[in-house]
Amino acid sequence: MPILIVGSVALDTVETPFDKAERLVGGSASFISLAASYFTKDTRLVGVVGGDFPQSAIEMFREHSIDAEGLQIVPEGKTFHWHGKYHFDMNNRDTIATELNVFADFDPRIPDSYKSCEFVCLGNIDPVLQRRVLDQISKPRLIVCDTMNFWIESKYDELMKTLKVVDVVIINDGEARELTKEYSLIKAGNKILSYGPKLAIVKKGEHGALLFTGKSLFSAPAFPLEEVFDPTGAGDTFAGGFIGWLAKTGDLSEENLRRAVIYGSVMASFSVERFGIERLRNLSWEEIQGRFMEFKRLSYFEEKN
């Protein structure tokens, strides 16, 4: 089933304690779309870039069956650029520069051919823009929404309005605590459900993720990697794997939602193994399935009387 993905398309400069890479293709929509493309061949991207965005990246989207009709190109403008520097633990980072450029005036325009998509994933853009997207589409079956601390701090009321009209919110542990004013992640996840979403996913980085359904709690492990190369975009890649599996199967049962969380974790574990989107460009379905089975083995045990 087709997926509509709306978010940022960026050029990132990333520094880690071990290396540095400049002007990598990034942004929430890029990571979500690439991850989702391994599950469905009908992924539709909406974003904005400047004339400096490489044509090779647009071709790469097309090679992954990502429809880029909704990618607005402003020839005289510059693409959103983010520069971040990670600490030694690779969990914390400092933002060196945020240059919004053409993204500052982003007004999502949904092509007519996209408006009937049943699955929608809203990257962590302004919550006002997220609702503007929803106003342009008809009867989506599932709306997944990501957000970030910037919107919690600067547009809390608008974010709360958006949470009332989405089905799934994906948020990291720090943001969940900030949004709900609850230190306990269990209390925070359940409180988020009271704001409107049917499901809440709280990402815990190297410690996995929690899925809250209102009826049950599912705790998914993170894949143990010896080396994390670049965590940028891992959360967006998680969202792409999550909604990609649901769109592939069309099954929204609780059992399949749990599988979707694991597939999200699988895709995120690949993403951090290289800078930017590099690892996501050349995955095989066999690699994805192999790591999914590794996740199962990691958490399996037999009960003996």
C-alpha positions in Angstrom: 0.0 0.0 0.0 1.3 3.5 -0.8 2.8 5.6 2.0 2.8 9.5 2.0 5.9 10.8 3.8 6.3 14.5 4.6 9.3 16.1 6.3 12.7 17.7 5.8 15.1 16.9 3.1 18.5 18.2 4.1 22.3 18.3 3.7 23.9 17.4 7.0 27.4 17.9 8.3 28.2 15.3 11.0 31.1 15.2 13.4 31.8 12.3 15.8 34.8 11.7 18.0 36.2 9.5 15.3 35.4 11.1 12.0 33.6 13.9 10.1 31.5 14.0 6.9 30.1 17.1 5.2 26.9 17.9 3.4 25.5 14.4 3.5 21.9 13.8 2.2 19.7 13.8 5.3 16.5 15.1 6.8 13.6 13.2 8.3 11.8 12.6 5.0 14.9 11.1 3.4 15.6 8.6 6.2 11.9 7.6 6.5 11.4 7.2 2.8 14.5 5.1 2.3 13.7 2.8 5.2 10.1 2.4 4.0 11.1 1.7 0.4 12.4 -1.8 1.4 8.8 -2.8 2.4 6.7 -1.1 -0.3 7.5 0.1 -3.9 5.0 2.9 -3.5 6.6 5.5 -1.3 5.7 9.2 -2.0 7.9 12.0 -0.6 6.9 15.6 0.0 9.6 18.1 1.0 11.6 21.1 -0.3 15.2 21.6 -1.4 17.3 24.3 -3.0 19.2 24.3 -6.2 22.3 23.0 -4.4 20.6 19.6 -3.7 22.4 17.0 -5.8 20.6 15.5 -8.7 22.3 12.2 -7.9 20.3 12.1 -4.7 17.0 12.6 -6.5 18.0 9.8 -8.9 18.8 7.6 -5.8 15.3 8.2 -4.5 13.9 7.1 -7.8 16.1 4.0 -7.8 14.4 3.1 -4.5 10.9 3.5 -6.0 10.4 6.7 -4.1 8.1 9.0 -6.0 9.6 12.5 -5.7 6.8 14.4 -7.5 6.1 16.1 -4.2 9.7 17.3 -3.7 9.6 21.1 -4.3 12.9 22.5 -5.8 13.7 26.2 -5.3 16.5 26.7 -7.9 17.7 30.0 -6.5 17.6 28.8 -2.8 19.8 26.7 -0.6 18.8 23.4 1.0 18.3 23.1 4.8 21.7 22.4 6.4 22.3 21.0 9.9 25.7 20.6 11.5 26.0 18.5 14.6 28.8 17.2 16.7 28.4 14.0 18.8 29.9 13.4 22.2 32.0 10.3 23.0 29.0 8.2 24.1 27.3 8.9 20.7 24.0 9.5 22.5 24.4 13.2 23.1 25.3 15.9 20.6 25.7 19.6 20.2 24.1 21.5 17.3 26.8 23.7 15.7 24.6 25.3 13.1 21.0 25.1 11.8 20.5 26.9 8.5 16.8 26.5 7.5 17.2 28.2 4.1 14.3 27.1 1.8 12.9 25.0 4.6 12.0 28.2 6.5 9.2 28.8 4.0 8.1 25.2 3.5 4.4 24.9 2.7 3.6 21.3 2.0 1.7 20.9 -1.2 0.3 17.4 -1.6 0.0 16.3 -5.3 -3.4 15.0 -6.2 -2.0 11.6 -6.9 -0.8 11.4 -3.2 -4.1 12.5 -1.5 -5.6 9.0 -1.3 -2.7 7.4 0.5 -3.9 5.2 3.3 -0.7 5.4 5.3 0.8 8.7 6.2 4.1 9.5 8.1 4.6 13.0 9.3 8.3 13.8 10.0 9.2 16.2 12.9 8.2 19.4 11.2 6.1 22.2 12.6 2.9 20.8 14.1 0.9 23.4 12.2 2.3 22.1 8.9 1.6 18.6 10.0 -2.1 19.4 10.3 -2.0 21.4 7.0 -0.9 18.1 5.4 -3.8 16.2 7.0 -6.2 18.8 5.7 -5.2 18.0 2.1 -5.6 14.2 2.2 -8.7 12.0 2.3 -9.5 9.2 4.8 -6.0 7.9 5.7 -6.1 4.5 7.5 -3.1 5.3 9.7 -1.3 8.5 10.6 2.1 8.3 12.2 3.6 11.5 13.6 7.1 12.3 14.9 8.0 15.3 16.9 11.0 16.8 18.8 11.9 18.9 21.8 12.0 22.1 19.7 8.3 21.9 19.0 7.4 20.8 22.5 9.2 24.0 23.8 8.1 26.5 21.1 4.7 25.3 19.9 3.3 23.2 22.7 -0.4 24.2 22.2 -0.2 23.5 18.4 1.5 20.2 19.0 -1.3 19.2 21.4 -3.8 20.0 18.7 -1.9 17.8 16.2 -1.7 14.9 18.7 -5.5 14.8 18.8 -5.8 14.0 15.1 -3.0 11.4 14.7 -3.0 7.6 15.3 0.5 7.0 16.4 3.1 9.3 17.9 6.8 8.4 17.9 8.9 10.3 20.5 12.2 9.7 22.3 12.5 9.2 26.0 13.7 12.7 26.8 11.0 14.3 24.7 8.3 12.0 26.3 9.4 13.2 29.8 9.4 16.9 28.6 6.0 16.6 27.0 4.3 14.9 29.9 6.3 16.2 32.9 6.6 12.6 34.0 9.9 11.0 34.9 8.6 7.4 34.6 8.4 6.4 31.0 5.5 4.1 31.7 3.5 7.0 33.1 4.7 9.2 30.3 3.7 6.7 27.5 0.2 6.2 29.0 -0.2 10.0 29.5 0.6 10.6 25.8 -2.3 8.3 24.9 -4.6 10.5 26.9 -3.7 13.4 24.5 -5.4 11.6 21.6 -3.2 9.1 19.8 -4.2 5.4 19.8 -0.6 4.3 20.1 2.6 5.8 21.5 6.1 4.6 20.8 8.9 5.8 23.1 12.3 5.3 21.7 15.2 4.7 24.2 18.1 4.8 21.8 20.6 2.0 22.6 18.0 0.6 25.1 15.3 -0.2 22.6 11.7 1.1 22.4 8.4 0.9 24.2 5.0 0.4 22.5 1.9 1.6 24.4 -1.5 0.6 23.1 -3.7 1.5 26.0 -4.3 -2.2 26.6 -0.8 -3.5 26.7 2.9 -2.6 26.8 5.5 -4.1 24.5 9.2 -3.6 25.2 11.5 -4.1 22.2 15.3 -4.5 22.6 17.9 -2.6 20.7 20.2 -4.5 18.5 23.6 -4.8 20.2 26.2 -3.3 17.9 29.9 -3.2 18.6 30.3 0.1 16.9 27.9 3.0 16.2 29.2 5.1 13.4 26.5 7.9 13.1 23.2 8.0 15.0 21.8 10.8 12.9 18.4 9.8 11.4 18.1 6.6 13.4 14.7 7.7 14.9 13.4 8.6 11.4 14.7 5.3 10.0 12.8 3.5 12.8 9.6 5.3 11.8 10.2 4.3 8.1 10.6 0.6 9.0 7.6 0.7 11.3 5.2 2.2 8.9 6.8 0.3 6.0 6.0 -3.0 7.5 2.4 -2.0 8.3 1.8 -0.7 4.8 3.4 -3.9 3.3 1.1 -6.2 5.4 -2.0 -4.0 5.8 -2.4 -5.6 9.2 -2.9 -3.3 12.2 -3.4 -6.0 14.8 -1.5 -5.7 18.0 0.6 -8.7 17.2 1.6 -7.1 13.9 2.2 -3.7 15.5 4.8 -5.5 17.7 6.5 -6.9 14.5 6.5 -3.4 13.0 8.3 -2.1 16.1 11.0 -4.8 15.6 11.3 -3.9 11.9 11.7 -0.3 12.8 14.5 -1.3 15.2 16.1 -3.4 12.5 16.2 -0.6 10.1 17.5 1.9 12.7 20.3 -0.6 13.6 21.5 -0.6 10.0 21.3 3.2 9.7 23.8 3.9 12.4 26.5 1.6 10.8 27.5 4.3 8.3 27.4 8.1 7.9 24.1 9.5 6.8 22.0 7.4 4.5 24.9 5.4 3.1 24.0 2.1 4.8 20.4 2.4 3.7 21.2 2.7 0.1 22.3 -0.9 -0.6 20.5 -3.2 1.8 19.0 -6.5 0.7 15.8 -8.1 1.9 17.9 -11.0 3.1 19.9 -8.8 5.3 16.8 -7.2 6.8 15.2 -10.6 7.4 18.4 -12.0 8.9 18.6 -9.2 11.4 14.9 -9.5 12.2 15.6 -13.2 13.1 18.6 -12.1 15.2 16.2 -9.8 17.2 13.9 -12.8 17.8 16.9 -14.9 19.0 18.0 -12.1 21.3 14.7 -12.1 23.2 13.7 -15.7 23.1 13.9 -18.1 26.0 12.2 -21.3 27.0 10.3 -21.7 30.3 11.1 -24.9 32.3 9.0 -26.2 35.2 
